[in-house]
Amino acid sequence: MTVSVSPARPEDAAELAALAALTFPLACPPAVTPEDSDAFVAANLSKEAFEAYLADPSIRVLVIREGGHIRGYALLVFLPPADPEVVAALQTVPGPAAELSKCYVHPAAHGSGLAAALMEAARETAAAEGFRSLWLGVNDLNVRAQTFYRKSGFTKVGRRSFDVGPHTFRDFILAAPLARTTGRE
């Protein structure tokens, strides 16, 4: 089957939202109820949210397609972080740093190599925009994701708070250097 990574298109918003509704709960710690997860998805990962992301010039959404269907997505944010904890943590990495806000593949694709291909495309996209590092937040209980990110060259540089429903979690902040292609200093 043919696999390709490309920028998402506006008409992908509904399929992205459906994939996000399936994958986001898998990354949540046990304290997050289905209701908490559903509320987060409705507020941040709905069709309308993806339409807004796709229209925002400071955001890139990449999709990996297999057989014409979206099997995963990555959402990159090309703005400086506003969270003081993230700003402090990123003092230790080459700047500027882009955020990998989301990186998910369909559970049936776990272990298939699709996530690695998507990650490589995200790294290349951020580097092509002149960023020197890529950072992300990951829940400290999400060992599967942490293992994947370590294999992808990320290391722990700090912690931040992340809210889902009534819960505030202390996520790890991970960062990885990018190959330098152009200056953005």
N, C-alpha and C positions, 0 to 999 in steps of 0.2 A: 504494500500500500504506500502511496506517495505521502511524504511528510514534508511540510514547509512551515517556516516561520516568517511572518510578515506583520506590518502594522495592521491593527484592527480597523475595520471600516464602520461607518455609522450604522449600517444595516446589521452589524454583528451585536448590537447592544442587547437584544433580547436573549440571544444564545449565551453571551457572556454572563448576563444576570442569572440565567438558569444554572450555568456551571458554577458560578460563585455561591449560589444558594446550596449547591451540593457539596462544595469543597470547603467553604469557610468553617462549618461546624467540625470538620475533621481536625482542624488546627487548634480548636478551643480546648482549654483544660476542663476536667470533669465538673468543676463548679458552675460552668456556664450551662444554663438550662436551654432546652429547645426554644423557649419563648424569648430568652435573652438573645440567642443566636438569630432567631427570626427577626427580631427588632433591629439588630445591628445590620443584617442583610438588607432589610427594607430601607433603612436610613442611608446606607453607604454603598450597597452593591446591587441596587435595583436597576431595571432597564433605564430609568430616567437618570440615575447616578452615572451609569456607563455612557449615556448620551452626553452628559456634561463633561465627563473625563475626555471623551473623544473630541469634544469641541474646544478643549482647553489647550492652548499652545505650549503650556509648561508641563504637560503630561503626555507621555507616550504609552499606548497600550499595544503590546505585542501579543499575537496569538500564534499558537502552533496548531496546525491543521493536519489531520490524518484522514485520508479518504474524503476530503472536503468538509469534515466536521471539526469544530474547534475542540481540541483535547486539552488545552491549557492556555493560560494567559499570564502575562507579567505586566505590571503597571509601574512605570517609572515616573518619578516626580523630579523635575529639574528646577526646583526652587530651594533656597537655603532653608534649613530647618528652623522652626520657630521655638521648638521645645528647648529650654535651657539645658536640660540633661543631655540631649542629643548634641547640641552645640558644644558643650564641654567635652563629651566623649570624642567628637570628631576632631578635636584639636590634635589628636595623636596620629591622624591619618593624612596623607597628601590631599590637598584641596585643589579645587572644589570637589565636593562629594554629591552625587545624585542619590536619591532614595529609591530603593526597590521596595515599593509599598506593598505590592502583592505579587506572589509567584505561586501559582497553583496548577496542578494537572489533575485530570479526571482520575479517581481512585483506580479505575481499571488500567490506567497507564503507569501506575507506580512501578518502578523498577524496569521500565521499558527503555529508558534513555531519553524520553521526550523532555523530561524536566531539565536534564543536562543541556540539551540542545536549546531549550528556551532560555536557560540561564546564560549560555554563551551568547545568544543573540541580544539579551538584555545588556550584558557587559559590553559588547561591541557597539550597541546603540548609544550607551552612555559615554563611552570613550570617543565615539565619532562626534558627539556634541561637545567634546572638550573637557569632560569630567575626568578626574584623576583617581577617584575612589567611588565605590558603591557601598551604601550602607542599608541596613534593614533592621527591623525589630522582630524578635521571635520569642514566643512564650517559653519560659524556662522549663516547662514540663513537656514541650514538644520535641522530644529526643529525635524522632525521625527527621524532622526538618533541620534540626541542628546538625545532625550527621551529614545530611545533604549539603548544607551550607559550608561546613568544614571542608568537605571534599571539593567544593567549588572555590576554595581559597579564602573563605571568610574567617576572621578571628574576632573574639569578644573584645570590645573596647569600652563597654559601659552598660548602664541599665537605664530604663525609662519606665514611666507609668503608662499603662494602656487600659482603657475602660471598655468593658463589655457589660451592658446592663448595669446592675448595682455593684459589679465587681471591678476593683482596680488591681491589675496584675503588674508585676515588676518584670517586664520583658528584658531579655538580653539585647543589647545593641551590638550588631556584628558589622564588620567592614572588611572590604577587600580592595587592594589596589587594582587599577586598570592600566592597560597598556596605553601609553601616551601617544595620541595621534595629532592633536592640535592644542594650542594654548587657550585656556579660558581663565586667565588669572587677572 
